[in-house]
């Protein structure tokens, strides 16, 4: 068990409060960046900038909270659409 003096306890409490305030500020900054980023609508064209399909362009077919489902082409043998899921951070609107 640790016994702290009154001054030590007050100093420790202030440091914890400052740390919490800094964390809250960082969260607010990150939230504002996410809110300011324009999300696409269904049917919009995007270009994938990260991941396995990097550089490919596609049409948004489903919009989710953290990602979009994109049709990036058609399989020539089966005529089925090629779809992939892309996180909002990993594409840009065209």
MMTF fields as JSON, N, C-alpha, C and O atoms, coordinates in Angstrom:
{
  "mmtfVersion": "1.0.0",
  "mmtfProducer": "UNKNOWN",
  "numBonds": 375,
  "numAtoms": 376,
  "numGroups": 94,
  "numChains": 1,
  "numModels": 1,
  "chainsPerModel": [1],
  "groupsPerChain": [94],
  "chainIdList": ["A"],
  "bondAtomList": [4, 2, 8, 6, 12, 10, 16, 14, 20, 18, 24, 22, 28, 26, 32, 30, 36, 34, 40, 38, 44, 42, 48, 46, 52, 50, 56, 54, 60, 58, 64, 62, 68, 66, 72, 70, 76, 74, 80, 78, 84, 82, 88, 86, 92, 90, 96, 94, 100, 98, 104, 102, 108, 106, 112, 110, 116, 114, 120, 118, 124, 122, 128, 126, 132, 130, 136, 134, 140, 138, 144, 142, 148, 146, 152, 150, 156, 154, 160, 158, 164, 162, 168, 166, 172, 170, 176, 174, 180, 178, 184, 182, 188, 186, 192, 190, 196, 194, 200, 198, 204, 202, 208, 206, 212, 210, 216, 214, 220, 218, 224, 222, 228, 226, 232, 230, 236, 234, 240, 238, 244, 242, 248, 246, 252, 250, 256, 254, 260, 258, 264, 262, 268, 266, 272, 270, 276, 274, 280, 278, 284, 282, 288, 286, 292, 290, 296, 294, 300, 298, 304, 302, 308, 306, 312, 310, 316, 314, 320, 318, 324, 322, 328, 326, 332, 330, 336, 334, 340, 338, 344, 342, 348, 346, 352, 350, 356, 354, 360, 358, 364, 362, 368, 366, 372, 370],
  "bondOrderList": [1, 1, 1, 1, 1, 1, 1, 1, 1, 1, 1, 1, 1, 1, 1, 1, 1, 1, 1, 1, 1, 1, 1, 1, 1, 1, 1, 1, 1, 1, 1, 1, 1, 1, 1, 1, 1, 1, 1, 1, 1, 1, 1, 1, 1, 1, 1, 1, 1, 1, 1, 1, 1, 1, 1, 1, 1, 1, 1, 1, 1, 1, 1, 1, 1, 1, 1, 1, 1, 1, 1, 1, 1, 1, 1, 1, 1, 1, 1, 1, 1, 1, 1, 1, 1, 1, 1, 1, 1, 1, 1, 1, 1],
  "groupList": [{"groupName": "UNK", "atomNameList": ["N", "CA", "C", "O"], "elementList": ["N", "C", "C", "O"], "formalChargeList": [0, 0, 0, 0], "bondAtomList": [1, 0, 2, 1, 3, 2], "bondOrderList": [1, 1, 2], "singleLetterCode": "X", "chemCompType": "L-PEPTIDE LINKING"}],
  "groupTypeList": [0, 0, 0, 0, 0, 0, 0, 0, 0, 0, 0, 0, 0, 0, 0, 0, 0, 0, 0, 0, 0, 0, 0, 0, 0, 0, 0, 0, 0, 0, 0, 0, 0, 0, 0, 0, 0, 0, 0, 0, 0, 0, 0, 0, 0, 0, 0, 0, 0, 0, 0, 0, 0, 0, 0, 0, 0, 0, 0, 0, 0, 0, 0, 0, 0, 0, 0, 0, 0, 0, 0, 0, 0, 0, 0, 0, 0, 0, 0, 0, 0, 0, 0, 0, 0, 0, 0, 0, 0, 0, 0, 0, 0, 0],
  "groupIdList": [1, 2, 3, 4, 5, 6, 7, 8, 9, 10, 11, 12, 13, 14, 15, 16, 17, 18, 19, 20, 21, 22, 23, 24, 25, 26, 27, 28, 29, 30, 31, 32, 33, 34, 35, 36, 37, 38, 39, 40, 41, 42, 43, 44, 45, 46, 47, 48, 49, 50, 51, 52, 53, 54, 55, 56, 57, 58, 59, 60, 61, 62, 63, 64, 65, 66, 67, 68, 69, 70, 71, 72, 73, 74, 75, 76, 77, 78, 79, 80, 81, 82, 83, 84, 85, 86, 87, 88, 89, 90, 91, 92, 93, 94],
  "secStructList": [7, 7, 7, 7, 7, 2, 2, 2, 2, 2, 2, 2, 2, 2, 2, 2, 2, 2, 2, 2, 2, 2, 2, 2, 2, 2, 2, 2, 2, 2, 2, 2, 2, 2, 2, 2, 1, 7, 7, 7, 7, 6, 6, 7, 3, 3, 3, 3, 7, 1, 1, 6, 6, 6, 6, 7, 3, 3, 3, 3, 3, 3, 3, 7, 1, 1, 3, 3, 3, 3, 3, 3, 3, 3, 7, 6, 6, 6, 7, 7, 3, 3, 3, 3, 3, 3, 3, 4, 4, 4, 3, 3, 3, 7],
  "xCoordList": [0.844, 0.0, 0.888, 1.882, 0.523, 1.291, 0.557, -0.646, 1.294, 0.715, 1.308, 2.526, 0.436, 0.868, 0.574, -0.408, 1.46, 1.203, 0.151, -0.101, -0.452, -1.523, -1.052, -1.779, 0.156, 0.69, 0.956, 0.66, 1.516, 1.789, 0.5, 0.432, -0.522, -1.821, -2.432, -2.955, -2.365, -2.913, -2.166, -2.784, -0.843, -0.036, -0.379, -0.521, -0.512, -0.861, -2.253, -2.461, -3.181, -4.539, -4.553, -5.268, -3.772, -3.688, -3.116, -3.604, -2.082, -1.477, -2.485, -2.552, -3.248, -4.263, -5.316, -5.73, -5.755, -6.755, -6.227, -6.947, -4.954, -4.354, -4.286, -4.55, -3.933, -3.858, -5.224, -5.331, -6.258, -7.621, -8.062, -8.692, -7.73, -8.094, -7.405, -8.015, -6.127, -5.396, -6.009, -6.121, -6.4, -7.012, -8.349, -8.663, -9.132, -10.409, -10.203, -10.949, -9.192, -8.896, -8.526, -8.991, -7.694, -7.292, -8.497, -8.61, -9.393, -10.598, -11.475, -12.036, -11.6, -12.409, -11.817, -12.552, -10.488, -9.824, -10.052, -10.339, -9.928, -10.13, -11.58, -11.848, -12.521, -13.94, -14.256, -15.032, -13.66, -13.939, -13.378, -13.973, -12.23, -11.669, -12.593, -12.831, -13.11, -13.992, -15.288, -15.786, -15.846, -17.091, -16.91, -17.825, -15.729, -15.506, -15.246, -15.383, -14.87, -14.613, -15.936, -16.839, -16.055, -17.295, -17.418, -16.53, -18.513, -18.754, -19.543, -20.345, -19.319, -20.014, -21.457, -21.863, -22.211, -23.567, -23.537, -22.555, -24.608, -24.688, -24.638, -25.321, -23.829, -23.687, -22.494, -22.12, -21.883, -20.706, -19.497, -19.391, -18.59, -17.353, -16.262, -16.148, -15.456, -14.333, -13.089, -13.17, -11.928, -10.666, -10.047, -9.926, -9.658, -9.085, -7.616, -6.862, -7.215, -5.839, -4.976, -3.766, -5.562, -4.796, -5.383, -6.568, -4.54, -5.017, -4.737, -4.005, -5.336, -5.113, -5.578, -4.963, -6.651, -7.208, -6.738, -7.427, -5.586, -5.057, -5.005, -4.522, -5.513, -5.486, -6.727, -6.957, -7.534, -8.738, -9.846, -9.915, -10.708, -11.865, -13.11, -13.155, -14.122, -15.351, -16.533, -16.389, -17.711, -18.963, -19.487, -19.563, -19.848, -20.362, -21.741, -22.641, -21.891, -23.194, -23.866, -25.089, -23.059, -23.61, -22.775, -21.546, -23.438, -22.766, -22.973, -24.109, -21.872, -21.915, -21.331, -20.847, -21.382, -20.85, -19.348, -18.877, -18.593, -17.137, -16.539, -15.322, -17.367, -16.842, -17.902, -19.057, -17.469, -18.385, -18.127, -17.022, -19.142, -18.974, -18.986, -19.895, -17.954, -17.718, -17.685, -17.108, -18.313, -18.213, -17.059, -17.107, -16.004, -14.808, -14.635, -13.66, -15.558, -15.45, -16.429, -17.307, -16.255, -17.111, -16.227, -15.304, -16.515, -15.794, -16.214, -17.397, -15.26, -15.578, -16.117, -16.904, -15.709, -16.15, -17.575, -18.362, -17.9, -19.213, -20.161, -21.329, -19.684, -20.459, -20.996, -22.002, -20.325, -20.705, -19.903, -18.749, -20.496, -19.738, -18.654, -18.845, -17.517, -16.44, -16.639, -16.622, -16.826, -17.097, -16.009, -15.394, -15.771, -14.829, -15.317, -16.055, -14.894, -15.227, -14.028, -12.896, -14.284, -13.206, -13.553, -14.646, -12.613, -12.77, -12.796, -12.175, -13.513, -13.622, -12.262, -12.115, -11.269, -9.948, -9.153, -8.133, -9.602, -8.786, -9.255, -8.896, -10.042, -10.44, -10.624, -10.647, -10.757, -11.09, -12.193, -12.286, -13.009, -14.081, -13.503, -12.55, -14.081, -13.649, -14.704, -14.563],
  "yCoordList": [-1.17, 0.0, 1.232, 1.292, 2.221, 3.448, 4.569, 4.763, 5.292, 6.432, 7.698, 7.873, 8.578, 9.822, 10.999, 11.013, 11.982, 13.231, 14.003, 13.736, 14.958, 15.745, 16.458, 16.476, 17.05, 17.766, 16.8, 17.112, 15.629, 14.628, 14.161, 14.004, 13.94, 13.497, 14.554, 14.229, 15.811, 16.906, 17.014, 17.212, 16.885, 16.955, 15.808, 16.02, 14.615, 13.447, 13.601, 13.247, 14.115, 14.334, 15.34, 15.142, 16.411, 17.413, 16.802, 17.086, 15.963, 15.324, 14.412, 14.376, 13.696, 12.808, 13.623, 13.256, 14.725, 15.583, 16.144, 16.166, 16.605, 17.135, 16.065, 16.335, 14.855, 13.749, 13.454, 13.215, 13.468, 13.236, 14.343, 14.074, 15.59, 16.717, 16.613, 16.883, 16.219, 16.075, 14.962, 15.106, 13.869, 12.76, 13.188, 12.82, 13.958, 14.445, 15.371, 15.297, 16.246, 17.143, 16.345, 16.651, 15.328, 14.505, 13.794, 13.709, 13.287, 12.621, 13.582, 13.211, 14.825, 15.828, 16.135, 16.257, 16.263, 16.539, 15.4, 15.641, 14.16, 13.012, 12.929, 12.63, 13.188, 13.166, 14.211, 13.952, 15.403, 16.462, 16.098, 16.444, 15.398, 14.962, 13.95, 14.02, 13.015, 11.989, 12.622, 12.253, 13.572, 14.212, 15.078, 15.197, 15.684, 16.576, 15.799, 16.354, 14.515, 13.713, 13.39, 12.831, 13.736, 13.508, 12.043, 11.478, 11.432, 10.035, 9.971, 10.86, 8.932, 8.829, 8.381, 7.905, 8.543, 8.014, 6.777, 6.526, 6.01, 4.842, 5.31, 6.259, 4.639, 4.989, 5.882, 6.039, 6.475, 7.331, 6.495, 5.324, 7.109, 6.456, 6.801, 7.945, 5.786, 5.995, 5.345, 4.487, 5.777, 5.14, 4.621, 5.362, 3.36, 2.724, 3.134, 3.013, 3.624, 4.127, 3.243, 3.457, 2.254, 1.332, -0.066, -0.236, -1.048, -2.418, -3.202, -2.758, -4.373, -5.31, -4.755, -5.032, -3.981, -3.441, -2.004, -1.245, -1.633, -0.267, 0.168, -0.561, 1.373, 1.941, 1.659, 2.317, 0.696, 0.357, 1.349, 1.936, 1.524, 2.4, 1.537, 0.475, 2.007, 1.235, 2.098, 3.265, 1.488, 2.165, 1.649, 0.44, 2.568, 2.214, 1.578, 2.156, 0.368, -0.289, -0.412, -0.522, -0.393, -0.432, 0.485, 0.464, 1.289, 2.212, 1.727, 1.56, 1.499, 1.053, 2.157, 3.172, 1.947, 2.947, 3.139, 4.276, 2.061, 2.147, 1.777, 1.841, 1.394, 0.938, 1.059, 1.397, 0.774, 0.714, -0.589, -1.129, -1.085, -2.231, -1.679, -0.948, -2.047, -1.45, -2.544, -3.611, -2.26, -3.144, -2.622, -1.505, -3.457, -2.996, -3.638, -3.358, -4.48, -5.105, -6.251, -6.46, -7.006, -8.148, -9.325, -9.177, -10.492, -11.712, -12.117, -12.342, -12.21, -12.481, -13.89, -14.107, -14.844, -16.227, -16.453, -17.145, -15.869, -16.122, -14.939, -15.055, -13.811, -12.568, -12.088, -11.38, -12.474, -12.009, -10.765, -10.642, -9.837, -8.629, -8.978, -9.846, -8.294, -8.431, -7.316, -6.134, -7.709, -6.75, -6.837, -7.887, -5.719, -5.694, -4.696, -3.759, -4.916, -4.021, -3.121, -3.595, -1.805, -0.838, 0.068, 0.631, 0.2, 1.099, 2.542, 2.86, 3.422, 4.829, 5.522, 6.468, 5.068, 5.692, 5.282, 5.9, 4.25, 3.658, 3.967, 3.245, 5.013, 5.399, 6.902, 7.597, 7.393, 8.799, 8.887, 8.051, 9.904, 10.134, 10.656, 11.436, 10.224, 10.724, 11.705, 12.258],
  "zCoordList": [0.0, 0.0, 0.0, 0.725, -0.822, -0.95, -0.225, -0.403, 0.585, 1.301, 0.694, 0.67, 0.203, -0.424, 0.497, 1.24, 0.419, 1.133, 0.354, -0.821, 1.03, 0.43, -0.836, -1.829, -0.825, -1.988, -3.142, -4.295, -2.831, -3.866, -4.526, -5.745, -3.702, -4.214, -5.132, -6.198, -4.718, -5.529, -6.857, -7.903, -6.818, -8.035, -8.979, -10.183, -8.453, -9.251, -9.866, -11.026, -9.112, -9.601, -10.756, -11.738, -10.646, -11.714, -12.987, -14.081, -12.857, -14.022, -14.725, -15.954, -13.95, -14.532, -15.263, -16.363, -14.665, -15.308, -16.624, -17.623, -16.63, -17.857, -18.936, -20.108, -18.536, -19.492, -20.096, -21.299, -19.281, -19.767, -20.718, -21.742, -20.379, -21.235, -22.592, -23.626, -22.584, -23.845, -24.697, -25.914, -24.074, -24.804, -25.409, -26.541, -24.666, -25.181, -26.375, -27.351, -26.307, -27.428, -28.677, -29.774, -28.508, -29.642, -30.257, -31.48, -29.416, -29.911, -30.693, -31.724, -30.21, -30.911, -32.274, -33.254, -32.351, -33.626, -34.607, -35.78, -34.141, -35.016, -35.463, -36.627, -34.56, -34.92, -35.967, -36.886, -35.841, -36.81, -38.18, -39.2, -38.22, -39.503, -40.166, -41.372, -39.387, -39.936, -40.426, -41.489, -39.667, -40.063, -41.304, -42.118, -41.453, -42.586, -43.874, -44.964, -43.766, -44.945, -45.633, -45.01, -46.9, -47.634, -48.004, -48.643, -47.603, -47.931, -49.235, -49.521, -50.017, -51.303, -51.137, -50.077, -52.194, -52.264, -53.145, -53.844, -53.11, -53.986, -55.436, -55.819, -56.225, -57.631, -57.928, -59.09, -56.895, -57.103, -57.5, -57.137, -58.248, -58.646, -57.634, -57.194, -57.269, -56.366, -56.954, -57.833, -56.445, -56.8, -55.512, -54.537, -55.501, -54.325, -54.225, -55.191, -53.041, -52.886, -52.0, -51.923, -51.327, -50.484, -50.618, -50.907, -50.405, -50.355, -51.622, -52.506, -51.687, -52.784, -54.127, -55.157, -54.125, -55.363, -55.624, -56.305, -55.092, -55.216, -56.683, -57.549, -56.934, -58.281, -59.098, -60.113, -58.68, -59.44, -59.151, -58.071, -60.134, -59.992, -59.975, -60.596, -59.255, -59.178, -58.793, -58.427, -58.888, -58.569, -57.23, -57.013, -56.334, -55.01, -55.168, -55.778, -54.601, -54.682, -53.312, -53.227, -52.234, -50.873, -49.998, -50.064, -49.179, -48.266, -46.841, -46.396, -46.122, -44.723, -43.839, -44.339, -42.505, -41.57, -41.737, -41.767, -41.845, -41.892, -43.239, -43.41, -44.19, -45.471, -46.566, -46.31, -47.783, -48.922, -49.672, -49.63, -50.348, -51.231, -52.644, -53.037, -53.406, -54.713, -55.773, -55.567, -56.912, -58.068, -58.914, -59.429, -59.052, -59.754, -61.128, -61.826, -61.51, -62.826, -62.979, -62.142, -64.091, -64.378, -64.771, -65.572, -64.203, -64.559, -65.968, -66.22, -66.881, -68.29, -68.517, -69.439, -67.695, -67.881, -67.384, -68.03, -66.236, -65.633, -65.736, -65.366, -66.226, -66.319, -64.972, -64.919, -63.881, -62.549, -62.203, -62.613, -61.451, -61.054, -60.037, -59.186, -60.136, -59.156, -58.139, -58.482, -56.886, -55.818, -54.765, -54.579, -54.073, -52.954, -51.905, -52.211, -50.679, -49.566, -49.314, -49.214, -49.211, -49.018, -47.837, -47.772, -46.91, -45.771, -46.264, -47.278, -45.552, -45.965, -46.071, -46.846, -45.306, -45.345, -46.578, -46.884, -47.294, -48.34, -49.757, -50.688, -49.943, -51.29, -51.366, -50.351, -52.603, -52.798, -53.854, -54.753, -53.722, -54.695, -56.005, -56.013, -57.088, -58.407, -58.909, -59.999]
}
